[in-house]
Amino acid sequence: MTSRPAAERLLIPGPAGAIETIVEPPAHAPRGIALVAHPHPLFGGTAENKVAQTLAKALRDLGYVALRPNFRGVGASEGSHDEGAGETEDMLAVLDWARDRFGDLPLALAGFSFGAYVQARLAARLKAAGHPAQRMVLVGTAAGFVTGARHYETGAVPADTIVIHGDLDETVPLSNVLAWARPLELPVTVVPGADHFFHRKLHIIRGIISSAWKR
């Protein structure tokens, strides 16, 4: 059995200063780069979040080198929270670094909650630049009014985006995500009994991703 290289924790230069990033390589030469975005930093979100870890490991096991940055102001990342705009710029900086190190490989974007909102923004930027992501996975997507009186105008994403949501999500009601997805004709995979953080349901997220990637 081929052993997998150890994960690295690095500081990557970004527009607001250093971006602390966890890099998890696959067991073999990577088939692509996966950027994983964590939930809202002002409500305890970090790259160590269990859903973010689950997304990174699922994509790593599919052969991608998975990068999990801490958003600005979190952990050793410099700067301060910027409501998604600066965070999108930071993700672009991490992507540029990853391409310099690993090559111009296909890109997968994955995000949880606020991180899903940021990834939708990033996907739009990349598409407009003529370099769209290969695939996206969004979990607990922040859309509409959510807990904390925050409102998210989440943008359109590609039709093959994997959207996963819990039917008991107390932070982002399922109805919010369905209202966002409906005009996009975007399927949503609903996990019965799952709350926003998918307690005791993380294995289901991995199974959904693994199955969808093999189609």
For each residue, the residues with C-beta under 8 A, 3 or more apart:
1:
2: 27 28
3: 27
4: 25 26 27 60
5: 25 27
6:
7: 22 23 24 25
8: 22 23
9: 20 21 22 23
10: 20 21 23
11: 18 19 20 21 76
12: 18 19 21 69 93 94 97
13: 17 18 19 93 97
14: 17 18 19 72 77 78 79 89 90 93 94
15: 86 89 90 93
16: 72 78 79 80 82 86 89 90
17: 13 14 72 77 78 79
18: 11 12 13 14 76 77 78
19: 11 12 13 14 69 70 72 77 78 90 93 94
20: 9 10 11 47 69 70 74 75 76 77
21: 9 10 11 12 47 67 68 69 70 94
22: 7 8 9 47 56 67 68 69
23: 7 8 9 10 65 66 67 68
24: 7 56 57 60 65 66 67 68
25: 4 5 7 30 60 65
26: 4 29 30 31 60 61 62 63 64 65
27: 2 3 4 5
28: 2 63
29: 26
30: 25 26 33 63 64 65 102 105
31: 26 62 63 64 105 106
32: 63 64 65 105 106 107 108 134
33: 30 64 65 67 95 98 99 102 105 106 107 108
34: 56 59 60 64 65 66 67 107 108 109 110
35: 67 69 91 94 95 98 107 108 109 110 119 122
36: 47 52 55 56 59 66 67 68 110 111 115
37: 52 69 71 87 91 109 110 111 112 114 115 116 118 119
38: 41 45 46 47 48 49 52 68 70 71 74 111 112 114 115
39: 43 44 45 49 51 52 112 113 114 115 140
40: 43 44 45 113 114 142 150
41: 38 44 45 46 71 72 73 74 81 114
42: 45 81
43: 39 40 148
44: 39 40 41
45: 38 39 40 41 42 49 71 74 113 114 115
46: 38 41 49 52 70 74 75
47: 20 21 22 36 38 52 68 69 70 74 75
48: 38 52 53
49: 38 39 45 46 52 53 112
50: 53 54 197 198 202
51: 39 54 55 112 113 139 140 197 198 202 205
52: 36 37 38 39 46 47 48 49 55 56 68 112 115
53: 48 49 50 56 57 68
54: 50 51 57 58 198 202 205 206
55: 36 51 52 58 59 66 110 111 112 137 139 205 209
56: 22 24 34 36 52 53 59 60 66 68 110
57: 24 53 54 60 61 66 206
58: 54 55 61 62 205 206 209 210
59: 34 36 55 56 62 64 66 108 110 137 209
60: 4 24 25 26 34 56 57 63 64 65 66
61: 26 57 58 206 210
62: 26 31 58 59 209 210 213
63: 26 28 30 31 32 60
64: 26 30 31 32 33 34 59 60 108
65: 23 24 25 26 30 32 33 34 60 98 102
66: 23 24 34 36 55 56 57 59 60
67: 21 22 23 24 33 34 35 36 94 98
68: 21 22 23 24 36 38 47 52 53 56
69: 12 19 20 21 22 35 37 47 77 90 91 94
70: 19 20 21 38 46 47 74 75 76 77
71: 37 38 41 45 74 77 81 87 90 118
72: 14 16 17 19 41 77 78 79 80 81 82 86 87 90
73: 41 77 78 79 80 81
74: 20 38 41 45 46 47 70 71 77
75: 20 46 47 70
76: 11 18 20 70
77: 14 17 18 19 20 69 70 71 72 73 74 90
78: 14 16 17 18 19 72 73
79: 14 16 17 72 73 82 86 90
80: 16 72 73
81: 41 42 71 72 73 86 87
82: 16 72 79 85 86 87
83: 86
84: 87 88 114 117 118 121
85: 82 88 89 121
86: 15 16 72 79 81 82 83 89 90
87: 37 71 72 81 82 84 90 91 118
88: 84 85 91 92 118 121 122 125
89: 14 15 16 85 86 92 93
90: 14 15 16 19 69 71 72 77 79 86 87 93 94
91: 35 37 69 87 88 94 95 118 119 122
92: 88 89 95 96 122 125
93: 12 13 14 15 19 89 90 96 97
94: 12 14 19 21 35 67 69 90 91 97 98
95: 33 35 91 92 98 99 107
96: 92 93 99 100
97: 12 13 93 94 100 101
98: 33 35 65 67 94 95 101 102
99: 33 95 96 102 103 104 105
100: 96 97
101: 97 98
102: 30 33 65 98 99 105
103: 99
104: 99
105: 30 31 32 33 99 102
106: 31 32 33 134
107: 32 33 34 35 95 126 131 133 134
108: 32 33 34 35 59 64 133 134 135 136 137
109: 34 35 37 119 122 123 133 135 136 137
110: 34 35 36 37 55 56 59 119 136 137 138 139
111: 36 37 38 55 114 115 116 117 118 119 120 137 138 139 141
112: 37 38 39 49 51 52 55 115 116 138 139 140
113: 39 40 45 51 116 117 139 140 141 142 171 172 196
114: 37 38 39 40 41 45 84 111 117 118 142
115: 36 37 38 39 45 52 111 112 118 119
116: 37 111 112 113 119 120 138 139 140 141 142 154
117: 84 111 113 114 120 121 141 142 143 152 154
118: 37 71 84 87 88 91 111 114 115 121 122
119: 35 37 91 109 110 111 115 116 122 123 136 138
120: 111 116 117 123 124 138 141 154 155 156 157
121: 84 85 88 117 118 124 125 155
122: 35 88 91 92 109 118 119 125 126 133
123: 109 119 120 126 127 132 133 136 155 157 158
124: 120 121 127 128 155 156
125: 88 92 121 122 128 129
126: 107 122 123 129 131 132 133
127: 123 124 130 131 132 133
128: 124 125
129: 125 126
130: 127
131: 107 126 127
132: 123 126 127 158
133: 107 108 109 122 123 126 127 136 158
134: 32 106 107 108
135: 108 109 160 161 162 213
136: 108 109 110 119 123 133 157 158 160 161 162
137: 55 59 108 109 110 111 161 162 164 209
138: 110 111 112 116 119 120 141 157 161 162 163 164
139: 51 55 110 111 112 113 116 164 165 198 205
140: 39 51 112 113 116 164 165 166 169 171 172 196 197 198
141: 111 113 116 117 120 138 154 163 165 172 177 180
142: 40 113 114 116 117 146 150 152 154 172
143: 117 146 152 154 172 176 177 179 180
144: 151 152 172 173 176 179 180
145: 149 150 151 176
146: 142 143 150 151 152 171 172 173 176
147: 150 170 171 172
148: 43
149: 145
150: 40 142 145 146 147
151: 144 145 146
152: 117 142 143 144 146
153:
154: 116 117 120 141 142 143 180
155: 120 121 123 124
156: 120 124 184
157: 120 123 136 138 161 163 184 186
158: 123 132 133 136 161
159: 184 185 186
160: 135 136
161: 135 136 137 138 157 158 186
162: 135 136 137 138 189 208 209 212
163: 138 141 157 177 181 186 187 188 189
164: 137 138 139 140 188 189 191 205 208
165: 139 140 141 169 172 174 177 188 189 190 191 194
166: 140 169 174 190 191 193 194 195 196 198 201
167: 174 190 191 192 193 194
168: 193 194 195
169: 140 165 166 172 173 174 194 195 196
170: 147 173 195 196
171: 113 140 146 147 196
172: 113 140 141 142 143 144 146 147 165 169 176 177 196
173: 144 146 169 170 176 177
174: 165 166 167 169 177 178 190
175: 178 179
176: 143 144 145 146 172 173 179 180
177: 141 143 163 165 172 173 174 180 181 188
178: 174 175 181 182 188
179: 143 144 175 176 182
180: 141 143 144 154 176 177 183 184 186
181: 163 177 178 184 185 186 187 188
182: 178 179 185 186
183: 180
184: 156 157 159 180 181
185: 159 181 182
186: 157 159 161 163 180 181 182
187: 163 181
188: 163 164 165 177 178 181
189: 162 163 164 165 208
190: 165 166 167 174
191: 164 165 166 167 194 198 201 204 205
192: 167
193: 166 167 168 201
194: 165 166 167 168 169 191 198 199 201 204
195: 166 168 169 170 198 199
196: 113 140 166 169 170 171 172
197: 50 51 140
198: 50 51 54 139 140 166 191 194 195 201 202 204 205
199: 194 195
200:
201: 166 191 193 194 198 204 205
202: 50 51 54 198 205 206
203: 206 207
204: 191 194 198 201 207 208
205: 51 54 55 58 139 164 191 198 201 202 208 209
206: 54 57 58 61 202 203 209 210
207: 203 204 210 211
208: 162 164 189 204 205 211 212
209: 55 58 59 62 137 162 205 206 212 213
210: 58 61 62 206 207 213 214
211: 207 208 214 215
212: 162 208 209 215
213: 62 135 209 210
214: 210 211
215: 211 212
